[in-house]
Every structure is written in C-alpha cells, then in structure tokens.
Amino acid sequence: MAKQREKEPVNIVHQNAILCETIRKEVRNQKLYTNYSVNPFKKMYTLSGKPNSCHDSADGEEDENFLKIIHRASEEPVKKYLYPQTEAQEYGWIHKPLIAQDRDDRRLNFPRQNSEITKYMDAAWRLKEQTENLQ
C-alpha cells in the first residue's frame, strides 16, 4: 500500500503575508473617482413632474456639457469617428457611391422596358387579381 501524502498544516504567517501583498497591489492600482455623471449610453426614460410641485418647475438651468455628451452618444458612428472602430463597422462605412448616378448614361442604367407580351401579361394578371378580390 502506498503511503498517503499528508497535508501540510496551514501556515498563518504565510497566509497573512500573501494577504498583505494582495492588499498593497490593490491599493497601488486603485484610483479614486470623484467626478460622477450619468451614463450617456444608457437610455433614459424621464417622467413628468407633479403639476403642483415647486421643485419640479422648469426654473432649473440646463447643463451644456451634459447635453453635448448626450447628443454625441446618440450620433451614428460615422459622425462620431473618422475611421471604423470595429471590423463590423467597416461594412457600409463609406456609403456614398463612387460615381455620380446619371440616368441618361446607358452603360450603367437599365430601365424597365415593356414589349407587347409584357403589356398583355400585366393586364392579364391585373384582371385575374380583380376577379379573385370580387369572389
């Protein structure tokens, strides 16, 4: 029978040293934030105030910085950034056509052309739809 390896007892001094080192690392990398604001990327659903309440009246001032942040957050990515921020944004980033659309240019414009047969079939399909709607 193989000898079972005995578990070493927990060394409290070593555990305390590990805890102290962990706390020192956390405190060293910790930053204290005192500038709080509303998350502009979260949708806000505001409710109207009570009609007879004094503190809900429209005498308050608007914060221009807050309004600017809210408007920037609601813009499309094309207006916010010069270049796409993700791979998925690359599709459709440049949405303007490469050349101006000219309806008179026969090389790129192929309008629908009706012949005698297509005119006849259009009339036949319309007549069929009308008879089905009457029934």
URGI-V937017 format. One record per residue. N is the residue number from 1. RES is the residue in three letters. OMEGA is omega in radians with two decimals (NA if undefined). Layout:
N,RES,OMEGA
N,RES,OMEGA
This chain:
1,MET,-3.12
2,ALA,3.13
3,LYS,3.07
4,GLN,-3.13
5,ARG,-3.12
6,GLU,3.13
7,LYS,3.13
8,GLU,3.11
9,PRO,-3.11
10,VAL,3.12
11,ASN,-3.06
12,ILE,-3.13
13,VAL,3.13
14,HIS,3.12
15,GLN,3.12
16,ASN,3.12
17,ALA,3.11
18,ILE,3.12
19,LEU,3.13
20,CYS,3.12
21,GLU,3.10
22,THR,3.14
23,ILE,3.11
24,ARG,3.12
25,LYS,3.13
26,GLU,-3.14
27,VAL,-3.14
28,ARG,-3.10
29,ASN,-3.08
30,GLN,3.09
31,LYS,3.14
32,LEU,3.13
33,TYR,3.11
34,THR,-3.14
35,ASN,-3.09
36,TYR,3.07
37,SER,-3.14
38,VAL,3.09
39,ASN,-3.08
40,PRO,-3.09
41,PHE,3.11
42,LYS,-3.13
43,LYS,3.14
44,MET,3.08
45,TYR,-3.09
46,THR,3.10
47,LEU,3.11
48,SER,-3.10
49,GLY,3.11
50,LYS,-3.03
51,PRO,-3.08
52,ASN,-3.09
53,SER,-3.14
54,CYS,-3.06
55,HIS,3.10
56,ASP,-3.10
57,SER,-3.05
58,ALA,3.14
59,ASP,-3.09
60,GLY,3.13
61,GLU,3.10
62,GLU,3.10
63,ASP,-3.08
64,GLU,-3.14
65,ASN,3.13
66,PHE,3.12
67,LEU,3.13
68,LYS,3.13
69,ILE,3.14
70,ILE,-3.14
71,HIS,3.12
72,ARG,-3.13
73,ALA,-3.10
74,SER,3.11
75,GLU,3.07
76,GLU,-3.14
77,PRO,-3.13
78,VAL,3.14
79,LYS,-3.10
80,LYS,-2.99
81,TYR,3.08
82,LEU,-3.09
83,TYR,3.11
84,PRO,-3.10
85,GLN,3.14
86,THR,3.10
87,GLU,-3.12
88,ALA,3.14
89,GLN,-3.12
90,GLU,3.12
91,TYR,3.12
92,GLY,-3.14
93,TRP,3.07
94,ILE,-3.03
95,HIS,3.10
96,LYS,3.13
97,PRO,-3.10
98,LEU,3.09
99,ILE,3.14
100,ALA,-3.11
101,GLN,-3.13
102,ASP,-3.10
103,ARG,-3.13
104,ASP,-3.13
105,ASP,-3.07
106,ARG,-3.13
107,ARG,-3.06
108,LEU,-3.09
109,ASN,-3.14
110,PHE,-3.11
111,PRO,3.13
112,ARG,-3.14
113,GLN,-3.14
114,ASN,3.03
115,SER,-3.14
116,GLU,-3.09
117,ILE,-3.12
118,THR,3.09
119,LYS,3.14
120,TYR,-3.10
121,MET,3.06
122,ASP,3.13
123,ALA,3.14
124,ALA,3.13
125,TRP,3.11
126,ARG,3.14
127,LEU,3.13
128,LYS,3.11
129,GLU,-3.14
130,GLN,3.14
131,THR,3.11
132,GLU,3.14
133,ASN,3.14
134,LEU,-3.08
135,GLN,NA
